[in-house]
């Protein structure tokens, strides 16, 4: 790893040092990915809404999606090993660029920034609504304005984004650990208190997957949101203490943890409320069902703790998405695929200072706008913004799956391909597997996984686009789904246009400038 960095050009070495490479353990990277997936939001929100809208539970669907994401990650991780650490950290952007060309890659990078920004800002809308009631109870007041919670959360996340990555990671890991523990405790309590006449194994009956095409399609569109964030492990390749190996382990751990939670927790709701009772309860109170089961089995204090930890999990997700957006912005700015100002990093803290501040300003502006309009922050920021962000990530997953398949199916590495720091891929071909090399057998296996992953993800994307109104919670004739699709199209076109305009223009400033 150190040899790889020594052989990179001076600009890349300076950026490598500024971005604090090699400081995160495998567990820390997995923590970032789990936090980004916001499992509490999925278990207490997405799943319950899906039960209410479709009339049935669907825990086994998450197990099926885990297989799909696993196939995707085989190719995703394999291609990330074929390029330098510096390039692998660009994830969607750099892999799409290598597989499908520079213009497509830049468009994908712009979409990634837009999608992760929407996800980050969306979480702040829900943070205010979730933490407001327990905070009001603790302070002995009637209510706490959601802005009074959301704005400090923005400043906290933005402040951590300006510090060394280890600082934010330590805070994030505490929140994620508490979140996973909380879901586990409530789930175990639900399983230990079955409804009369309920067989615990009925909640895992495979016949639930035969509920009918429209129902399964709607549930699939919702369930796919649960794994958004698992792709962020590769974004932290540069930060990984163990390089590509650490990233691979973190990815496997992330998918495993999320799948166990997503299968066990929804099934636990069916166990404690009954197959029909969980549908009735979800339709009556979709936002409070998970907390209600905690209150029923563990008491009022436990329910309050669950609410607070729920808010903490949202803060952890915002920290993770904020960091990912900053890294994408730095790589785009460094490669002159976006304004070069975004490529500036802090020499003291190793943080993406300009990109981080830009996100903080955008989040506060969004809060002000929603407040002035008098709109519901949960509906506008979280449901609309968060869902739109997840749709963007799913689009990038399908596109990147195609790019990885193209890369893996090439007969030999393209020696003319130049990494974004000016080093040929062949010049970084390490036989120990640290970067730039895959054995022929492993390459074939990775390609065999990438091809079906591309087909399945494309099919899922089509299903999601057809049921986007369900995800957004609007009527089929609402213009909102089309507005989301056109917005992403405009962002992608803008990125492609920037790439074409700057294709032959020489760089005017050194990329990755340190502050």
C-alpha positions as CSV (number, residue, x, y, z in Angstrom):
1,X,0.0,0.0,0.0
2,X,2.7,2.4,0.9
3,X,4.6,1.5,-2.3
4,X,1.6,2.2,-4.3
5,X,1.3,5.7,-2.8
6,X,5.0,6.4,-3.3
7,X,4.7,5.6,-7.0
8,X,1.7,8.0,-7.6
9,X,2.4,11.5,-8.9
10,X,3.1,14.3,-6.4
11,X,-0.4,15.8,-6.7
12,X,-2.0,12.4,-5.8
13,X,0.4,11.9,-2.9
14,X,-0.5,15.3,-1.5
15,X,-4.2,14.6,-1.9
16,X,-3.7,11.2,-0.4
17,X,-2.1,12.7,2.7
18,X,-4.7,15.4,3.0
19,X,-7.6,13.0,2.8
20,X,-6.2,11.0,5.8
21,X,-5.6,7.7,4.0
22,X,-5.4,4.4,5.9
23,X,-7.0,5.4,9.2
24,X,-10.2,3.3,9.3
25,X,-10.5,-0.3,10.5
26,X,-12.8,-2.8,8.8
27,X,-15.4,-2.3,11.6
28,X,-15.3,1.5,11.2
29,X,-16.0,1.2,7.4
30,X,-18.8,-1.3,8.1
31,X,-20.2,1.2,10.6
32,X,-20.3,3.9,8.0
33,X,-22.2,1.7,5.6
34,X,-24.7,0.4,8.3
35,X,-25.3,3.9,9.4
36,X,-26.0,5.1,5.9
37,X,-28.6,2.3,5.5
38,X,-30.4,3.7,8.6
39,X,-31.8,0.3,9.6
40,X,-34.1,1.8,12.2
41,X,-35.8,3.9,9.6
42,X,-36.2,0.8,7.4
43,X,-37.6,-1.4,10.2
44,X,-39.8,1.2,11.9
45,X,-40.7,3.2,8.8
46,X,-40.3,1.6,5.4
47,X,-41.4,-1.9,6.4
48,X,-44.5,-0.7,8.4
49,X,-45.5,1.6,5.5
50,X,-45.1,-1.3,3.1
51,X,-47.3,-3.6,5.3
52,X,-50.0,-0.9,5.6
53,X,-50.0,-0.3,1.8
54,X,-49.8,-3.9,0.6
55,X,-51.7,-5.7,3.3
56,X,-48.9,-8.2,4.1
57,X,-45.5,-8.5,5.6
58,X,-42.4,-9.3,3.6
59,X,-39.3,-10.2,5.6
60,X,-38.1,-12.9,3.2
61,X,-38.0,-10.3,0.4
62,X,-35.0,-8.7,2.1
63,X,-33.2,-12.1,2.0
64,X,-33.7,-12.2,-1.7
65,X,-32.4,-8.7,-2.1
66,X,-29.4,-9.5,-0.1
67,X,-28.5,-12.1,-2.7
68,X,-28.9,-9.5,-5.5
69,X,-26.7,-7.0,-3.6
70,X,-24.2,-9.8,-3.0
71,X,-23.9,-10.5,-6.7
72,X,-23.5,-6.8,-7.4
73,X,-20.8,-6.5,-4.8
74,X,-18.8,-9.4,-6.2
75,X,-18.2,-7.5,-9.4
76,X,-18.1,-4.1,-7.7
77,X,-15.4,-5.2,-5.3
78,X,-13.5,-7.1,-8.0
79,X,-13.2,-4.1,-10.3
80,X,-12.3,-1.8,-7.4
81,X,-9.3,-4.1,-6.8
82,X,-8.2,-3.7,-10.4
83,X,-7.5,0.0,-10.0
84,X,-5.4,2.0,-7.6
85,X,-6.8,2.8,-4.2
86,X,-7.1,6.4,-5.2
87,X,-9.3,5.5,-8.2
88,X,-11.4,2.9,-6.3
89,X,-12.5,5.4,-3.7
90,X,-14.4,7.2,-6.5
91,X,-16.8,4.2,-6.6
92,X,-19.7,5.0,-8.9
93,X,-17.9,7.9,-10.6
94,X,-14.6,6.2,-11.4
95,X,-15.9,2.8,-12.2
96,X,-18.6,4.1,-14.6
97,X,-15.9,6.3,-16.1
98,X,-13.6,3.3,-16.7
99,X,-16.3,1.0,-18.0
100,X,-18.5,3.3,-20.0
101,X,-16.4,6.3,-20.8
102,X,-15.5,9.7,-19.3
103,X,-18.6,11.6,-20.1
104,X,-20.9,8.9,-18.6
105,X,-18.7,8.7,-15.6
106,X,-18.9,12.4,-14.9
107,X,-22.6,12.3,-15.3
108,X,-22.8,9.5,-12.8
109,X,-20.6,11.4,-10.4
110,X,-22.9,14.4,-10.6
111,X,-25.9,12.2,-10.0
112,X,-24.2,10.6,-7.0
113,X,-23.6,14.0,-5.4
114,X,-27.2,15.0,-6.0
115,X,-28.6,11.7,-4.7
116,X,-26.4,11.6,-1.5
117,X,-27.2,15.3,-0.8
118,X,-30.9,14.5,-1.1
119,X,-30.5,11.6,1.3
120,X,-28.6,13.7,3.8
121,X,-31.0,16.7,3.8
122,X,-34.0,14.3,3.9
123,X,-32.7,12.8,7.2
124,X,-32.6,16.2,8.9
125,X,-36.4,16.6,8.2
126,X,-37.1,13.4,10.1
127,X,-34.6,14.1,12.9
128,X,-36.6,17.2,13.9
129,X,-39.9,15.3,14.0
130,X,-38.5,12.2,15.9
131,X,-36.5,14.0,18.6
132,X,-38.9,16.9,19.1
133,X,-41.5,15.0,21.3
134,X,-39.1,13.3,23.7
135,X,-37.1,16.5,24.0
136,X,-40.2,18.5,24.8
137,X,-41.1,15.9,27.5
138,X,-37.6,16.1,29.0
139,X,-37.7,19.9,29.0
140,X,-41.3,20.0,30.3
141,X,-42.6,22.1,27.5
142,X,-45.6,21.6,25.2
143,X,-43.6,21.2,22.0
144,X,-40.2,21.8,20.5
145,X,-40.1,23.2,16.9
146,X,-38.6,20.8,14.5
147,X,-36.2,23.5,13.3
148,X,-34.8,23.7,16.8
149,X,-33.6,20.1,16.5
150,X,-32.8,20.0,12.8
151,X,-30.5,23.0,12.7
152,X,-28.2,21.9,15.5
153,X,-28.1,18.4,13.9
154,X,-27.0,20.1,10.6
155,X,-24.3,22.0,12.5
156,X,-23.2,18.9,14.3
157,X,-22.9,16.8,11.2
158,X,-21.2,19.7,9.3
159,X,-18.8,20.3,12.1
160,X,-17.7,16.7,12.2
161,X,-17.3,16.8,8.5
162,X,-14.6,19.5,9.0
163,X,-12.6,17.4,11.5
164,X,-10.4,14.4,11.0
165,X,-12.4,11.4,9.8
166,X,-11.6,9.4,13.0
167,X,-13.5,11.9,15.1
168,X,-16.7,11.6,13.2
169,X,-16.3,7.9,12.9
170,X,-15.9,7.3,16.6
171,X,-19.1,9.3,17.2
172,X,-20.9,7.4,14.4
173,X,-19.9,4.0,15.8
174,X,-21.4,4.8,19.2
175,X,-24.7,5.7,17.5
176,X,-24.7,2.7,15.2
177,X,-23.9,0.3,18.0
178,X,-26.7,1.7,20.1
179,X,-29.0,1.5,17.1
180,X,-28.3,-2.1,16.3
181,X,-28.6,-3.0,20.0
182,X,-31.9,-1.2,20.3
183,X,-33.4,-3.0,17.2
184,X,-32.1,-6.3,18.6
185,X,-33.7,-5.8,22.0
186,X,-37.1,-4.8,20.7
187,X,-37.1,-7.6,18.1
188,X,-36.2,-10.3,20.7
189,X,-39.0,-8.9,23.0
190,X,-41.5,-9.2,20.1
191,X,-40.4,-12.8,19.4
192,X,-40.7,-13.7,23.0
193,X,-44.3,-12.3,23.2
194,X,-46.2,-14.0,20.4
195,X,-49.8,-13.3,19.8
196,X,-52.3,-16.0,20.9
197,X,-52.5,-18.8,18.3
198,X,-49.5,-17.5,16.4
199,X,-46.8,-19.8,15.2
200,X,-43.5,-18.0,15.2
201,X,-42.4,-19.7,12.0
202,X,-45.5,-18.4,10.1
203,X,-43.8,-15.0,9.8
204,X,-41.1,-16.7,7.6
205,X,-43.5,-18.6,5.4
206,X,-42.2,-18.7,1.8
207,X,-45.8,-18.4,0.5
208,X,-45.6,-14.6,1.3
209,X,-43.5,-14.3,-1.8
210,X,-46.5,-15.5,-3.9
211,X,-48.7,-12.6,-2.9
212,X,-49.2,-11.5,-6.5
213,X,-47.2,-9.5,-8.9
214,X,-48.5,-6.0,-8.0
215,X,-48.0,-6.6,-4.3
216,X,-44.5,-8.0,-4.7
217,X,-43.6,-5.2,-7.0
218,X,-44.7,-2.6,-4.5
219,X,-42.9,-4.4,-1.6
220,X,-39.8,-4.8,-3.7
221,X,-39.7,-1.1,-4.5
222,X,-39.8,-0.3,-0.8
223,X,-37.5,-3.1,0.4
224,X,-34.7,-2.1,-2.0
225,X,-34.3,1.1,-0.1
226,X,-33.1,-0.9,2.9
227,X,-29.7,-1.6,1.3
228,X,-29.0,1.8,0.0
229,X,-25.7,2.7,1.7
230,X,-24.0,-0.7,1.4
231,X,-22.1,0.6,-1.6
232,X,-20.3,3.2,0.5
233,X,-17.7,0.7,1.7
234,X,-15.8,1.2,-1.5
235,X,-15.9,4.9,-1.2
236,X,-13.7,4.5,1.9
237,X,-11.0,2.4,0.1
238,X,-8.5,5.2,0.6
239,X,-9.4,5.4,4.3
240,X,-9.1,1.7,4.8
241,X,-6.3,0.5,7.1
242,X,-6.2,-2.8,5.3
243,X,-6.9,-1.5,1.8
244,X,-9.1,-3.5,-0.6
245,X,-9.2,-6.5,1.8
246,X,-10.6,-4.4,4.6
247,X,-13.3,-3.0,2.2
248,X,-14.3,-6.5,1.1
249,X,-14.7,-7.7,4.7
250,X,-16.6,-4.6,5.6
251,X,-19.0,-5.1,2.7
252,X,-19.8,-8.7,3.6
253,X,-20.3,-7.7,7.3
254,X,-22.6,-4.8,6.3
255,X,-24.9,-7.0,4.1
256,X,-24.9,-9.7,6.8
257,X,-25.9,-7.4,9.6
258,X,-28.5,-5.6,7.6
259,X,-30.1,-8.8,6.3
260,X,-30.4,-10.3,9.8
261,X,-32.0,-7.2,11.1
262,X,-34.4,-6.8,8.1
263,X,-35.5,-10.4,8.3
264,X,-35.8,-10.8,12.1
265,X,-37.4,-7.4,13.0
266,X,-40.3,-7.4,10.5
267,X,-41.0,-11.1,11.3
268,X,-41.0,-10.2,15.0
269,X,-43.8,-7.7,14.3
270,X,-45.9,-10.5,12.8
271,X,-45.1,-12.8,15.7
272,X,-46.2,-10.4,18.4
273,X,-49.2,-8.9,16.6
274,X,-50.3,-11.9,14.4
275,X,-50.3,-12.0,10.6
276,X,-53.6,-10.1,10.3
277,X,-53.0,-8.0,13.4
278,X,-49.8,-6.4,12.1
279,X,-51.6,-5.2,9.0
280,X,-54.4,-3.6,11.0
281,X,-51.9,-2.0,13.4
282,X,-49.8,-0.7,10.6
283,X,-52.7,0.8,8.8
284,X,-53.9,2.4,12.1
285,X,-50.5,3.9,13.2
286,X,-47.7,3.4,10.7
287,X,-45.3,5.9,12.2
288,X,-45.6,4.6,15.8
289,X,-46.0,0.8,15.5
290,X,-42.4,-0.2,16.3
291,X,-42.3,2.1,19.3
292,X,-45.7,0.9,20.4
293,X,-44.5,-2.7,20.6
294,X,-41.5,-1.6,22.6
295,X,-43.8,0.3,25.0
296,X,-46.0,-2.8,25.3
297,X,-43.3,-5.3,26.1
298,X,-40.6,-3.1,27.7
299,X,-42.4,-0.1,29.2
300,X,-42.7,3.6,28.7
301,X,-39.0,4.4,29.5
302,X,-37.9,1.9,26.9
303,X,-40.2,3.5,24.3
304,X,-38.7,6.9,25.0
305,X,-35.2,5.5,24.7
306,X,-36.2,3.9,21.4
307,X,-37.3,7.2,20.1
308,X,-34.1,8.9,21.1
309,X,-32.0,6.2,19.6
310,X,-34.1,6.4,16.5
311,X,-33.1,10.1,16.2
312,X,-29.5,9.1,16.9
313,X,-29.5,6.6,14.1
314,X,-30.7,9.3,11.7
315,X,-27.8,11.6,12.8
316,X,-25.4,8.6,12.2
317,X,-26.8,8.2,8.7
318,X,-26.5,11.9,8.0
319,X,-22.8,11.8,9.1
320,X,-22.1,8.9,6.7
321,X,-23.9,10.4,3.7
322,X,-22.3,13.8,4.4
323,X,-18.9,12.2,4.2
324,X,-19.7,10.2,1.1
325,X,-21.0,13.4,-0.7
326,X,-17.8,15.3,0.3
327,X,-15.5,12.6,-1.1
328,X,-17.4,12.4,-4.4
329,X,-17.2,16.2,-4.6
330,X,-13.5,16.2,-4.0
331,X,-12.8,13.6,-6.7
332,X,-14.9,15.4,-9.2
333,X,-13.3,18.7,-8.4
334,X,-9.8,17.2,-8.4
335,X,-10.4,15.7,-11.8
336,X,-11.8,19.0,-13.2
337,X,-15.1,17.1,-13.7
338,X,-16.8,19.8,-11.5
339,X,-15.7,23.2,-10.2
340,X,-12.1,22.7,-8.9
341,X,-12.9,24.6,-5.7
342,X,-14.7,21.4,-4.5
343,X,-11.4,19.6,-4.7
344,X,-9.8,21.6,-1.9
345,X,-9.1,19.7,1.3
346,X,-7.8,20.7,4.7
347,X,-4.1,19.9,5.3
348,X,-4.7,20.1,9.1
349,X,-7.7,17.8,9.4
350,X,-7.7,15.9,6.1
351,X,-11.3,16.9,5.5
352,X,-13.1,18.0,2.3
353,X,-13.5,21.5,3.7
354,X,-15.3,23.3,0.7
355,X,-17.5,20.3,-0.1
356,X,-18.5,19.9,3.5
357,X,-19.3,23.6,4.0
358,X,-21.4,23.5,0.8
359,X,-23.5,20.7,2.1
360,X,-24.1,22.4,5.4
361,X,-25.2,25.6,3.6
362,X,-27.6,23.6,1.4
363,X,-29.1,21.8,4.3
364,X,-29.8,25.0,6.2
365,X,-31.2,26.6,3.1
366,X,-33.6,23.6,2.7
367,X,-34.8,23.9,6.3
368,X,-35.4,27.6,5.8
369,X,-37.3,27.0,2.6
370,X,-39.6,24.3,4.1
371,X,-40.2,26.6,7.1
372,X,-41.1,29.6,5.0
373,X,-43.5,27.5,2.9
374,X,-45.0,26.0,6.0
375,X,-44.6,22.5,4.6
376,X,-44.4,19.3,6.5
377,X,-40.6,18.5,6.9
378,X,-41.3,14.7,7.1
379,X,-43.2,14.7,3.9
380,X,-41.2,17.2,1.9
381,X,-37.6,16.5,3.1
382,X,-37.7,12.9,4.3
383,X,-40.3,11.1,2.2
384,X,-39.8,13.1,-1.0
385,X,-36.2,14.0,-0.7
386,X,-35.0,10.7,0.9
387,X,-36.9,8.6,-1.6
388,X,-35.7,10.6,-4.5
389,X,-32.1,10.2,-3.2
390,X,-32.6,6.4,-2.9
391,X,-33.9,6.2,-6.5
392,X,-30.8,8.0,-7.7
393,X,-28.6,5.5,-5.9
394,X,-30.5,2.6,-7.3
395,X,-30.0,4.1,-10.8
396,X,-26.3,4.3,-10.1
397,X,-26.2,0.7,-8.9
398,X,-27.6,-0.5,-12.2
399,X,-25.3,1.7,-14.2
400,X,-22.2,0.7,-12.2
401,X,-23.2,-3.0,-12.5
402,X,-23.1,-2.6,-16.2
403,X,-19.8,-0.8,-16.1
404,X,-18.2,-3.5,-13.9
405,X,-19.4,-6.2,-16.3
406,X,-17.8,-4.3,-19.2
407,X,-14.5,-3.9,-17.4
408,X,-14.4,-7.6,-16.3
409,X,-15.3,-8.9,-19.8
410,X,-12.4,-7.1,-21.5
411,X,-9.8,-9.6,-22.7
412,X,-7.0,-7.7,-21.0
413,X,-6.5,-4.4,-19.2
414,X,-6.4,-1.4,-21.4
415,X,-2.9,-0.1,-21.2
416,X,-4.0,3.1,-22.7
417,X,-6.3,3.7,-19.8
418,X,-4.9,6.3,-17.5
419,X,-6.1,6.7,-13.9
420,X,-7.3,10.1,-12.8
421,X,-4.0,10.8,-11.1
422,X,-2.0,10.0,-14.2
423,X,-0.8,6.5,-13.4
424,X,-1.5,3.6,-15.8
425,X,-3.4,0.7,-14.4
426,X,-0.7,-1.6,-15.6
427,X,1.8,0.3,-13.6
428,X,0.0,-0.5,-10.5
429,X,-0.5,-4.2,-11.1
430,X,0.3,-5.8,-7.8
431,X,0.5,-9.6,-7.7
432,X,-0.2,-9.6,-3.9
433,X,-3.7,-8.5,-4.7
434,X,-3.4,-5.1,-3.0
435,X,-4.4,-3.3,-6.2
436,X,-4.6,-3.7,-9.9
437,X,-4.7,-7.5,-10.3
438,X,-7.2,-10.3,-10.4
439,X,-6.4,-13.9,-11.3
440,X,-8.1,-15.1,-14.5
441,X,-10.3,-17.5,-12.5
442,X,-11.5,-14.8,-10.1
443,X,-12.1,-12.4,-13.0
444,X,-14.3,-15.0,-14.7
445,X,-16.3,-15.6,-11.5
446,X,-16.7,-11.8,-11.0
447,X,-17.9,-11.4,-14.5
448,X,-20.4,-14.3,-14.0
449,X,-21.8,-12.4,-11.0
450,X,-21.8,-9.0,-12.6
451,X,-23.9,-10.0,-15.6
452,X,-27.0,-11.3,-13.7
453,X,-26.6,-8.5,-11.2
454,X,-26.8,-6.0,-14.0
455,X,-30.0,-7.6,-15.4
456,X,-31.7,-8.0,-12.0
457,X,-30.8,-4.4,-10.9
458,X,-32.1,-3.1,-14.2
459,X,-35.3,-5.0,-13.7
460,X,-35.6,-3.7,-10.1
461,X,-35.0,-0.1,-11.3
462,X,-37.8,-0.5,-13.9
463,X,-40.2,-1.8,-11.1
464,X,-39.2,1.1,-8.9
465,X,-39.8,3.7,-11.6
466,X,-43.2,2.1,-12.4
467,X,-44.2,2.3,-8.7
468,X,-42.5,5.6,-7.9
469,X,-45.8,7.1,-6.8
470,X,-46.1,4.4,-4.1
471,X,-42.6,5.2,-2.8
472,X,-43.3,8.9,-2.8
473,X,-46.7,8.4,-1.2
474,X,-48.6,10.3,-3.9
475,X,-51.5,9.4,-6.2
476,X,-50.7,7.8,-9.6
477,X,-51.6,11.0,-11.5
478,X,-49.3,13.2,-9.4
479,X,-46.6,15.0,-11.4
480,X,-44.0,14.4,-8.6
481,X,-42.6,11.1,-9.9
482,X,-42.0,12.6,-13.3
483,X,-40.4,15.7,-11.6
484,X,-37.9,13.4,-9.7
485,X,-37.0,11.6,-12.9
486,X,-36.5,14.8,-14.9
487,X,-34.4,16.3,-12.2
488,X,-32.0,13.5,-12.3
489,X,-31.9,13.6,-16.1
490,X,-31.1,17.3,-15.9
491,X,-28.3,16.7,-13.4
492,X,-26.8,13.9,-15.6
493,X,-27.0,16.0,-18.7
494,X,-25.3,18.9,-16.9
495,X,-22.5,16.5,-15.8
496,X,-22.1,15.2,-19.3
497,X,-22.1,18.7,-20.7
498,X,-19.4,19.8,-18.3
499,X,-17.3,16.8,-19.3
500,X,-17.7,17.6,-23.0
501,X,-17.0,21.3,-22.5
502,X,-13.8,20.6,-20.4
503,X,-12.6,17.7,-22.5
504,X,-9.8,19.6,-24.3
505,X,-9.4,22.4,-21.8
506,X,-6.1,22.3,-19.8
507,X,-6.3,22.3,-16.1
508,X,-5.7,25.8,-14.7
509,X,-5.2,25.0,-11.1
510,X,-3.6,22.0,-9.4
511,X,-6.3,19.5,-8.4
512,X,-6.7,18.4,-4.8
513,X,-5.2,21.7,-3.5
514,X,-4.6,21.6,0.2
515,X,-5.7,24.4,2.6
